[in-house]
């Protein structure tokens, strides 16, 4: 929690209990969390005092400072993950479960090759794989 407090201080934000909790839940989640998941977790911690508007204001503030990253896949659900690191995902078309996918450095080499061969100035890329998770493919 001290690390999160320091992160907020560096970004000139107060380390409010709600901000710390949002960052802590997102940071310690193995998968990106959506608004409903986060509101449920926060309401348990703050005894149902978490409003949608408060949560969305915090999402906006933390996203603008790149403390969290907003993800929207083709299902239209907004999800949040910690930091602004580049990540790829596996997405279940049935249950919408999202899993982080770690790729080797070969993708960076491919992106560099595309830049070189096309003279296209790539600002970012996304890579998501859609299919069925192990639970849904039974």
Secondary structure per residue as TSV (DSSP state, phi and psi in degrees):
chain	resnum	aa	ss	phi	psi
A	1	X	-	360.0	-31.4
A	2	X	H	-61.7	-36.9
A	3	X	H	-61.7	-41.6
A	4	X	H	-68.7	-39.2
A	5	X	H	-61.2	-42.9
A	6	X	H	-64.5	-41.2
A	7	X	H	-60.0	-43.6
A	8	X	H	-66.7	-40.9
A	9	X	H	-61.8	-44.3
A	10	X	H	-57.6	-35.7
A	11	X	T	-92.3	13.9
A	12	X	T	58.3	40.1
A	13	X	-	-117.5	145.8
A	14	X	-	-68.2	143.1
A	15	X	-	-87.8	71.8
A	16	X	-	-74.1	154.2
A	17	X	H	-56.4	-37.1
A	18	X	H	-68.1	-46.5
A	19	X	H	-60.0	-45.2
A	20	X	H	-61.6	-41.3
A	21	X	H	-66.5	-43.7
A	22	X	H	-58.5	-51.3
A	23	X	H	-61.5	-41.2
A	24	X	H	-64.1	-46.6
A	25	X	H	-62.0	-45.1
A	26	X	H	-67.8	-43.3
A	27	X	H	-62.8	-38.4
A	28	X	T	-92.4	6.2
A	29	X	-	-88.3	139.9
A	30	X	S	-82.0	-5.8
A	31	X	S	-141.3	152.5
A	32	X	-	-59.0	140.4
A	33	X	E	-102.3	140.7
A	34	X	E	-92.6	173.7
A	35	X	H	-60.2	-40.3
A	36	X	H	-65.5	-42.3
A	37	X	H	-60.1	-47.7
A	38	X	H	-65.5	-42.8
A	39	X	H	-62.5	-39.3
A	40	X	H	-62.5	-47.4
A	41	X	H	-62.2	-43.2
A	42	X	H	-69.2	-37.7
A	43	X	H	-64.5	-31.3
A	44	X	H	-66.7	-39.3
A	45	X	H	-77.4	-33.4
A	46	X	T	-112.6	21.9
A	47	X	T	50.3	53.8
A	48	X	T	60.7	29.6
A	49	X	-	-101.2	9.9
A	50	X	-	-92.7	115.7
A	51	X	-	-94.6	158.2
A	52	X	H	-59.7	-43.5
A	53	X	H	-64.3	-39.2
A	54	X	H	-62.8	-45.0
A	55	X	H	-63.2	-44.9
A	56	X	H	-66.0	-35.9
A	57	X	H	-62.7	-42.8
A	58	X	H	-66.5	-42.0
A	59	X	H	-57.2	-45.9
A	60	X	H	-63.0	-47.7
A	61	X	H	-61.4	-48.9
A	62	X	H	-68.4	-33.1
A	63	X	H	-69.2	-43.3
A	64	X	H	-60.5	-30.8
A	65	X	T	-92.6	5.6
A	66	X	T	60.1	27.7
A	67	X	S	-80.9	-29.5
A	68	X	E	-131.6	160.2
A	69	X	E	-121.7	130.2
A	70	X	E	-88.0	133.0
A	71	X	E	-120.8	136.5
A	72	X	E	-133.3	114.4
A	73	X	-	-95.7	-174.4
A	74	X	T	-67.4	-12.1
A	75	X	T	-78.5	-7.8
A	76	X	-	81.0	-1.6
A	77	X	-	-81.5	128.5
A	78	X	E	-79.9	128.4
A	79	X	E	-126.3	160.0
A	80	X	E	-131.2	139.0
A	81	X	E	-130.7	162.3
A	82	X	E	-75.8	139.1
A	83	X	S	73.8	-170.4
A	84	X	S	-123.8	27.4
A	85	X	-	-72.3	153.2
A	86	X	-	-82.9	131.5
A	87	X	-	-141.2	152.0
A	88	X	E	-115.3	161.4
A	89	X	E	-140.2	152.7
A	90	X	E	-105.7	129.0
A	91	X	E	-125.2	124.4
A	92	X	E	-78.6	124.3
A	93	X	T	-71.2	-16.0
A	94	X	T	-94.0	-54.9
A	95	X	T	-105.9	-1.5
A	96	X	-	66.5	16.6
A	97	X	-	-63.9	137.2
A	98	X	E	-116.2	131.0
A	99	X	E	-123.7	134.6
A	100	X	E	-66.1	142.1
A	101	X	E	-121.9	121.6
A	102	X	-	-95.6	123.5
A	103	X	-	-112.2	151.7
A	104	X	-	-69.8	173.1
A	105	X	T	-67.4	-8.9
A	106	X	H	-56.8	-31.3
A	107	X	H	-67.0	-36.8
A	108	X	H	-64.3	-38.9
A	109	X	H	-64.0	-41.7
A	110	X	H	-63.4	-43.1
A	111	X	H	-62.3	-42.3
A	112	X	H	-62.7	-39.6
A	113	X	H	-65.7	-41.3
A	114	X	H	-61.8	-44.8
A	115	X	H	-58.1	-46.8
A	116	X	H	-63.5	-46.5
A	117	X	H	-74.8	-26.9
A	118	X	H	-112.2	-13.0
A	119	X	-	60.5	23.8
A	120	X	-	-86.6	129.7
A	121	X	-	-88.5	96.3
A	122	X	-	-77.1	125.8
A	123	X	-	-95.9	-30.9
A	124	X	-	-167.0	168.4
A	125	X	-	-142.4	160.7
A	126	X	-	-127.1	148.4
A	127	X	-	-144.7	111.0
A	128	X	E	-127.0	140.1
A	129	X	E	-110.9	127.5
A	130	X	E	-107.4	142.0
A	131	X	E	175.7	-149.2
A	132	X	-	-114.1	132.5
A	133	X	-	-71.6	167.2
A	134	X	T	-55.5	-37.3
A	135	X	T	-67.2	-39.6
A	136	X	T	-82.0	-18.0
A	137	X	T	-90.7	5.6
A	138	X	-	-71.2	360.0
